[in-house]
Amino acid sequence: MTEAHKPLGVILAGGLSSRMGGGDKPMRSIGGRTILARVIDRLAPQCAGLILNANGDPARFTQFGLPVAADSIDGYAGPLAGILAGLDWAAMHRPEIETIASLPADCPFLPNDLISKLDLARKSAGTALAAAASGGWTHPVIGLWPVSVREPLRAALLGGERKIDRFTPKIGIAHAEWPILPYDPFFNANAPHDIVDAEALVAAFPHA
């Protein structure tokens, strides 16, 4: 993907972190660095810019120097609401950007070829959207979205839709597959035991 066609990276940090016991999951440390710092470092070279989608006081993320866009749909409507917030931010602040990449803020080992493979998948399939897959599982939150889909997405959300994988087939979606050995690049830290597992991964694969 050329520099001119890189997407805006939208890091989704608006969840309630209930399985982690509350608080901001992305601020947990793995190998001496926050999960969010790891996500930013991996994504920044692949994107035309990064923003955070988060609710509540944005000042808690000041150290990262990124714009923060809150959900425009009330009631913690899930990742679709965060994706819509990213699409709206791109349309308002970066109108030259045609796509956004949505990524969860709790995946510390994202691949370096994430954006290029997603872009190739959707172009090869002739679809508007693309999402990641690994180990026989799809990861609908990790995907490429054209900014032009924001009004259909808004209408779906206002109509009560909350599931990404019910919405995306209506638009058309392809999947790009990654291997899970030596580790799954889409490992996500949802619960305290995941932090322990992530520490072990960093110890075994320092460049993960």
HUWOQUI-V702061 format. One record per pair of residues at least 12 apart in sequence whose C-alpha atoms are under 6 Angstrom apart, sorted by the first residue. I is the first residue (numbers start at 1). GAP is how many residues later the second one is. If there is no record, write none. Layout:
((I:GAP) (I:GAP))
This chain:
((1:115) (6:41) (6:42) (7:40) (7:41) (7:92) (7:93) (7:94) (8:39) (8:40) (8:41) (8:42) (8:92) (9:38) (9:41) (9:91) (9:92) (10:40) (10:41) (10:42) (10:76) (10:91) (10:92) (11:41) (11:42) (11:92) (11:93) (11:94) (12:41) (12:91) (12:92) (12:93) (13:40) (13:41) (13:92) (14:39) (14:40) (14:41) (19:172) (20:170) (20:171) (20:172) (26:79) (26:80) (30:169) (31:168) (35:73) (36:69) (38:70) (39:69) (51:15) (51:16) (51:17) (52:16) (53:15) (53:16) (53:17) (53:29) (54:16) (55:15) (71:14) (87:60) (98:48) (98:49) (99:46) (99:47) (99:48) (100:44) (100:45) (101:42) (101:43) (102:40) (102:41) (103:39) (106:82) (106:83) (107:79) (107:80) (107:81) (109:76) (109:99) (110:75) (110:76) (111:74) (118:12) (118:58) (121:53) (121:55) (122:52) (127:45) (127:46) (128:44) (129:15) (129:16) (129:44) (130:13) (130:14) (130:43) (130:44) (130:45) (131:12) (131:44) (132:43) (132:44) (133:43) (133:44) (134:43) (134:44) (134:45) (135:45))
